Amino acid sequence: MKYIVIAEDSNQLRVQFAQQEEEVLFSTYEEAQAFIEQVHAENVLPDKYQLSIERYDREEKVQDREGQS
């Protein structure tokens, strides 16, 4: 299972983190939490964003769709 960090503002605008146009994924919940702590420490996002961790399961859904074809 992979995890992804999502930033959301008060208007429910959701932003995913990416590097070189690839989503930033984490192998463990703890790695994702450490990333959030780093973002807060570096103060790189406006305070209006709340960060959360979600399970990333898009790869599984793509594989399921390919199996149904």
Backbone as a ProteinNet text record, in pm:
[ID]
protein_1_A
[PRIMARY]
MKYIVIAEDSNQLRVQFAQQEEEVLFSTYEEAQAFIEQVHAENVLPDKYQLSIERYDREEKVQDREGQS
[TERTIARY]
83.6	0	88.6	46.3	117.9	30.8	95.4	26.1	63.6	-27.8	-6	-49.1	21.5	-13.2	-95	-207.7	-297.9	-304.9	-297.7	-319	-458.1	-536.4	-672.1	-696.4	-758.8	-788.8	-935.3	-978.4	-1114.3	-1221.2	-1183	-1276	-1276.7	-1213.5	-1200.8	-1121.4	-1033.2	-939.4	-833.6	-818.3	-724.7	-602.2	-484.1	-358.5	-273.5	-217.8	-126	15.8	110.3	250.3	308.7	394.5	458.5	600.7	684.6	819.8	839	882.3	902.6	778.2	663.2	533.5	492.8	555.4	519.5	470.2	358.5	305.4	407.1	416.2	505.5	430.4	479.7	417.4	508.8	448.7	523.7	489.6	589.3	569.2	502.3	522.5	463.3	393.3	300	229.5	328.9	427.3	526.6	609.7	643.3	717.3	632.8	505.1	415.4	404.3	395.7	387.8	515.3	630.3	757.7	762.9	707	700.7	616.6	503.2	417.1	492.7	562.7	640.4	747.5	810.2	912.4	850.9	735.4	667.6	633.5	583.6	551.5	677.6	785.1	909.5	969.9	958.9	1015.5	922.4	797.6	699.9	688.1	667.1	662	520.4	419.7	280.8	210.9	119.1	40.5	-37.4	-64.7	-135.1	-276.5	-329.8	-467.9	-483.9	-374.8	-382.6	-369.4	-456.9	-448.5	-394.1	-295.4	-235.1	-291.8	-317.1	-366.3	-301.1	-310.2	-252.5	-366.8	-358.4	-459.3	-391.5	-464.7	-414.7	-418.2	-317.4	-307.8	-335.4	-445.9	-480.3	-510.3	-466.2	-493.8	-430.8	-310.8	-244.8	-330.7	-390.9	-474.9	-596.6	-657.7	-775.5	-740.2	-623.6	-581.5	-561.8	-499.5	-479	-610.8	-706.7	-840.1	-905.7	-897.5	-959.1	-893.6	-759	-688.3	-729.4	-754.3	-795	-935.2	-1017.9	-1155.3	-1166.3	-1063.1	-1066.4	-1060.1
-116.9	0	123.9	223.4	350.3	460.2	570.6	685.6	811.2	907.8	1034.9	1146.4	1259.3	1374.8	1471.1	1513.8	1605.4	1736	1848.4	1980.1	2026.8	2074.1	2119.4	2254.1	2345.4	2476.5	2483.1	2597.6	2611.7	2600.2	2616.8	2601.2	2458	2369.1	2227.8	2206.3	2300.7	2282.6	2184.3	2072.8	1968.4	1971.9	1966.8	1973.1	1853.4	1785.9	1675.7	1724	1669.8	1705.1	1620.8	1684.5	1613.4	1665.2	1578.2	1615.8	1567.6	1654.9	1623.8	1556.7	1613.2	1570.6	1429.2	1376.5	1246.9	1270.1	1206.7	1220.8	1170.8	1240.7	1199.5	1096.9	973.9	864.8	819.8	765	718.6	572.7	495.9	353.3	327.1	419.4	401.5	530.2	513.7	627.5	718.4	659	735.8	825.4	775.9	857.9	977.9	955.5	1064.4	1166.5	1118	1208.2	1290.4	1229.5	1301.6	1409.5	1381.1	1480.1	1600.1	1573.4	1682.5	1767.6	1704	1778	1863.6	1810.1	1885.3	2006.3	1989	2099.7	2209.4	2169.5	2268.7	2339.8	2264.8	2323.8	2421.8	2389.2	2475.9	2590.9	2584	2690.5	2725.6	2622	2642.1	2657.7	2630.9	2644.8	2752.1	2823.4	2919.6	2846.6	2915.9	2856	2810.7	2856.5	2821.5	2674.1	2603.5	2462.6	2370.4	2272.6	2166.5	2042.6	1979.1	1861.1	1734.2	1636.8	1508.4	1395.4	1276.4	1158.2	1068	1021.4	930.1	807.6	698.5	579	604	558.4	574.5	439.1	428.5	299.1	307.8	411.2	426.9	316.1	270.4	163.8	37.8	7.5	-110.9	-97.2	21.9	43	29.6	82.1	70.2	-77.2	-153.3	-296	-367.9	-331	-393.9	-368	-243.9	-210.7	-286	-299.2	-372.1	-518	-575.8	-714.4	-739.1	-635.2	-647.4	-632.5	-581.9	-556.7	-685.1
0	0	0	-75.6	-83.5	-23.9	11	68.8	-8.8	-6.3	-73.2	22.4	15.6	97.7	11.2	66.1	-2.2	76.5	4.6	65.2	22.3	118.8	88.3	154.3	78.9	137.1	178.8	228.5	280.9	172.3	47.2	-64.9	-118.7	-47.2	-82.8	-211.1	-242.3	-352	-303.5	-374.6	-335.3	-425.1	-363.3	-435.8	-394.2	-495.5	-468.4	-493.6	-420.3	-438.7	-551.4	-631.9	-743	-760.6	-815.7	-854.6	-996.7	-1083.2	-1224.3	-1284.1	-1253.1	-1303.9	-1260.2	-1156	-1098.5	-955.8	-921.1	-785.5	-683.2	-573	-465	-380.6	-380.4	-305.7	-194.3	-89.2	26	53.1	90.3	116.2	249.9	345.5	477.3	520.9	612.2	669.4	740.7	806.1	881.4	789.7	669.9	574	530.1	507.5	468.9	581.5	704.8	820.2	833.6	810.2	815.9	707.4	590.4	482.9	525.7	588.6	636.9	738.3	828.6	928.7	861.8	756.8	683.8	613.7	551.9	483.7	584.5	701.3	805.3	853.6	874.3	924.3	824.2	695.5	592.4	555.6	602.6	579.9	431	347.9	203.7	148	229.5	186.2	268.6	207.5	286.9	396.2	504	617.5	584.1	472.1	438.3	401	376.8	339	460.3	465.7	564.9	494.4	552.8	490.9	553.4	467.9	516.7	437.2	491.5	428.9	384.5	260.3	207.9	147.7	146.3	78.5	-71.9	-139.5	-284.9	-347.7	-419.6	-477.7	-626.6	-692.3	-835.9	-918.1	-881.2	-956.6	-956.2	-840.9	-830.4	-920.6	-925.5	-1009.3	-1156.8	-1197.9	-1336.8	-1371.3	-1283.4	-1307.7	-1317	-1232.1	-1237.2	-1371.3	-1420.7	-1548.7	-1662.9	-1657.5	-1762.4	-1763.4	-1647	-1637.7	-1691.1	-1692.1	-1739.2	-1890.5	-1955.8	-2101.1	-2179.7
[MASK]
+++++++++++++++++++++++++++++++++++++++++++++++++++++++++++++++++++++

